[in-house]
Amino acid sequence: MRLISWNVNGIKAILQKGFVEFVKNKNPDIVCLQEIKTNTPSQILDLSEYKQYWNTASKKGYSGTAIFTKEKPENITYGMDNFPDDEGRVITAEYENYYLVNVYTPNSQRGLTRLEYRMSWDSKFLEYLNSLNENKPVIFCGDLNVAHKEIDLRNPKTNKKHAGFTEEERMGFDKYVENNYVDTFRIFNKEPDNYTWWSYMHNARAKNIGWRIDYFCTSDSLVDYVKNSIIMDEIYGSDHCPIQLELDY
């Protein structure tokens, strides 16, 4: 089974950059998208073999998530229990043997103006994951808006007080690990210079001055089924690249 996650930075824009052809070529079982930036989910996608589930933001042209899946889930849930999700940040697909959670974590913003909200959101998200994990193992993926370790961005020293690399945000990821969730990419690759997001400024992608902020994480009980977890940095179309998880499950 192959799953792909991608922050597309606008579904309408990515449709003009070969998105449908990319999906058809890679032929994953499930595609999770973040930052779809639409309030009117497109029905023009020529992906009839996939069932489509969209969680749009109330604010026009902002945030939002989507799941395309070949196998119909037993259940689909939008948002988290008892926590507002008017920004369309979470979709959960329940399958027979696991939950798949697609997430677009809030950005703390320039000047850390949203850090307090981000941290309360992180706590609620972990609580939500744990509530699911009590019933079935969990796979969660998406743009988590944090580089966990210094190895996960090119310039750690100059970014320690910037959104995405604050001590608070990194400790938030530590709590996932403490609760037995595994960053699957690091099972297979412990090398530096592996990134999933690059600024559009200063030719950053060509110079590979980036951050790894997109993840596939699983409950530790699923680790033995994880066959590969890769960054698809050869794929363009967004300021993020896709990531892929392969499971024998």
RAKA-V867936 format. One record per residue. N is the residue number from 1. RES is the residue in one small letter. PHI is phi in radians with two decimals (none if undefined). OMEGA is omega in radians with two decimals (none if undefined). Layout:
BEGIN
N;RES;PHI;OMEGA, N;RES;PHI;OMEGA
END
This chain:
BEGIN
1;m;none;-3.13, 2;r;-2.11;3.11, 3;l;-2.13;3.08, 4;i;-2.13;3.04, 5;s;-2.15;-3.09, 6;w;-2.72;2.91, 7;n;-1.43;-2.98, 8;v;-1.56;3.13, 9;n;0.94;3.08, 10;g;1.95;-3.10, 11;i;-1.14;-3.12, 12;k;-1.17;3.11, 13;a;-1.21;-3.07, 14;i;-1.22;3.09, 15;l;-1.13;3.12, 16;q;-1.50;-3.05, 17;k;-2.11;3.01, 18;g;1.54;-3.09, 19;f;-1.06;-3.11, 20;v;-1.08;3.13, 21;e;-1.12;3.10, 22;f;-1.05;-3.13, 23;v;-1.12;-3.13, 24;k;-1.12;-3.14, 25;n;-1.22;-3.11, 26;k;-1.41;3.05, 27;n;0.93;3.11, 28;p;-1.28;3.06, 29;d;-1.34;-3.11, 30;i;-2.45;3.03, 31;v;-2.15;3.06, 32;c;-1.98;-3.12, 33;l;-2.04;3.01, 34;q;-2.21;-3.14, 35;e;0.94;-3.14, 36;i;-1.28;3.02, 37;k;0.98;3.07, 38;t;-2.52;3.03, 39;n;-1.80;3.14, 40;t;-2.18;-3.10, 41;p;-0.86;-3.06, 42;s;-1.25;3.04, 43;q;-1.85;-3.14, 44;i;-1.63;3.14, 45;l;-1.15;3.14, 46;d;-1.51;-3.13, 47;l;-2.35;-3.00, 48;s;-1.15;3.13, 49;e;-1.33;-3.14, 50;y;-1.88;2.92, 51;k;-1.44;-3.00, 52;q;-2.01;3.11, 53;y;-2.29;-3.02, 54;w;-2.13;3.02, 55;n;-2.16;-3.02, 56;t;-1.67;3.10, 57;a;-1.43;3.08, 58;s;-1.24;3.09, 59;k;-1.37;-3.07, 60;k;-1.12;3.04, 61;g;1.17;-3.00, 62;y;-2.40;2.92, 63;s;0.95;3.09, 64;g;1.59;-3.11, 65;t;-2.41;3.10, 66;a;-2.66;3.01, 67;i;-2.20;2.97, 68;f;-1.98;-3.05, 69;t;-2.47;3.11, 70;k;-1.28;3.12, 71;e;-1.57;3.13, 72;k;-1.18;3.11, 73;p;-1.18;3.03, 74;e;-1.19;-3.11, 75;n;-2.77;3.05, 76;i;-2.18;3.11, 77;t;-2.20;3.12, 78;y;-1.89;-3.13, 79;g;1.41;-3.14, 80;m;-2.09;-3.12, 81;d;-0.98;2.99, 82;n;0.99;3.07, 83;f;-2.44;-3.06, 84;p;-1.02;3.11, 85;d;-2.36;-3.14, 86;d;-1.32;3.05, 87;e;-1.76;3.04, 88;g;1.10;-2.95, 89;r;-1.66;-3.05, 90;v;-2.41;2.92, 91;i;-2.27;3.09, 92;t;-2.07;3.05, 93;a;-1.88;3.11, 94;e;-1.69;3.05, 95;y;-1.96;-3.03, 96;e;-1.01;-2.99, 97;n;-1.99;-3.10, 98;y;-2.87;2.95, 99;y;-1.83;2.99, 100;l;-2.00;-3.13, 101;v;-1.99;3.08, 102;n;-1.73;-2.98, 103;v;-2.38;2.98, 104;y;-2.15;-3.04, 105;t;-1.19;3.13, 106;p;-1.04;3.05, 107;n;-1.47;-3.14, 108;s;-1.28;3.03, 109;q;1.28;3.12, 110;r;-1.03;-3.10, 111;g;1.34;3.13, 112;l;0.99;-3.09, 113;t;-1.16;-3.12, 114;r;-2.05;-3.08, 115;l;-1.11;-3.12, 116;e;-1.07;3.09, 117;y;-1.10;-3.13, 118;r;-1.01;-3.08, 119;m;-1.24;3.07, 120;s;-1.17;3.08, 121;w;-1.12;3.12, 122;d;-0.98;-3.12, 123;s;-1.08;3.14, 124;k;-1.17;-3.14, 125;f;-1.12;3.10, 126;l;-1.09;3.09, 127;e;-1.04;3.12, 128;y;-1.13;3.10, 129;l;-1.01;-3.11, 130;n;-1.14;3.11, 131;s;-1.16;3.06, 132;l;-1.20;-3.05, 133;n;-1.12;3.07, 134;e;-1.17;-3.10, 135;n;-1.78;-3.12, 136;k;-2.60;3.03, 137;p;-1.05;-3.04, 138;v;-2.13;2.86, 139;i;-1.96;3.01, 140;f;-2.20;-3.04, 141;c;-2.56;3.06, 142;g;2.41;3.11, 143;d;-1.53;-3.12, 144;l;-1.57;3.05, 145;n;0.91;3.02, 146;v;-2.70;2.93, 147;a;-1.64;-2.96, 148;h;-1.18;-3.07, 149;k;-2.10;3.12, 150;e;-1.04;3.12, 151;i;-1.13;-3.01, 152;d;-1.59;2.99, 153;l;-2.66;-3.02, 154;r;-1.23;-3.02, 155;n;-2.13;-3.07, 156;p;-1.13;-3.03, 157;k;-1.11;-3.09, 158;t;-1.56;-3.08, 159;n;-2.07;-3.01, 160;k;-1.15;3.10, 161;k;-2.01;3.14, 162;h;-1.83;3.12, 163;a;-0.93;3.13, 164;g;1.70;3.12, 165;f;-2.52;3.05, 166;t;-1.30;3.10, 167;e;-1.04;-3.12, 168;e;-1.10;-3.11, 169;e;-1.16;3.14, 170;r;-1.16;3.07, 171;m;-1.16;3.06, 172;g;-1.07;3.08, 173;f;-1.23;3.07, 174;d;-0.94;-3.11, 175;k;-1.19;3.01, 176;y;-1.04;-3.12, 177;v;-1.11;3.13, 178;e;-1.10;3.11, 179;n;-1.67;2.98, 180;n;1.23;2.94, 181;y;-1.79;-2.96, 182;v;-2.04;3.03, 183;d;-1.34;-2.93, 184;t;-1.15;-3.13, 185;f;-1.04;-3.07, 186;r;-1.34;2.96, 187;i;-1.13;-2.98, 188;f;-1.84;-3.01, 189;n;-2.43;-3.14, 190;k;-1.97;-3.09, 191;e;-1.59;3.04, 192;p;-1.33;3.04, 193;d;1.17;3.04, 194;n;-1.96;-3.01, 195;y;-2.23;3.13, 196;t;-2.15;3.13, 197;w;-2.44;3.10, 198;w;-2.39;3.05, 199;s;-1.06;3.03, 200;y;-1.28;-3.07, 201;m;-1.56;2.96, 202;h;1.03;3.07, 203;n;0.98;-2.98, 204;a;-1.10;-3.08, 205;r;-1.22;3.11, 206;a;-1.08;3.12, 207;k;-1.56;-3.08, 208;n;0.96;3.01, 209;i;-1.70;-2.96, 210;g;-2.38;3.11, 211;w;-2.33;2.97, 212;r;-1.76;-3.08, 213;i;-2.20;3.12, 214;d;-1.94;-2.94, 215;y;-2.46;2.77, 216;f;-1.97;3.08, 217;c;-2.10;3.13, 218;t;-2.35;2.91, 219;s;-0.98;-3.09, 220;d;-1.09;3.12, 221;s;-1.19;3.14, 222;l;-1.69;-2.98, 223;v;-1.02;-3.12, 224;d;-1.14;-3.14, 225;y;-1.63;-3.11, 226;v;-1.38;-3.09, 227;k;-1.73;3.08, 228;n;-2.91;3.08, 229;s;-2.57;-2.97, 230;i;-2.26;2.99, 231;i;-1.77;-3.08, 232;m;-1.68;-2.99, 233;d;-1.34;3.04, 234;e;-1.46;-3.10, 235;i;-1.67;-3.14, 236;y;-1.89;3.11, 237;g;2.27;-3.13, 238;s;-2.49;3.00, 239;d;-1.35;2.96, 240;h;-1.84;2.94, 241;c;-1.93;3.10, 242;p;-1.24;2.98, 243;i;-2.23;-3.06, 244;q;-2.37;3.06, 245;l;-2.04;3.07, 246;e;-1.99;-3.11, 247;l;-2.19;2.97, 248;d;-1.80;-2.94, 249;y;-2.56;none
END
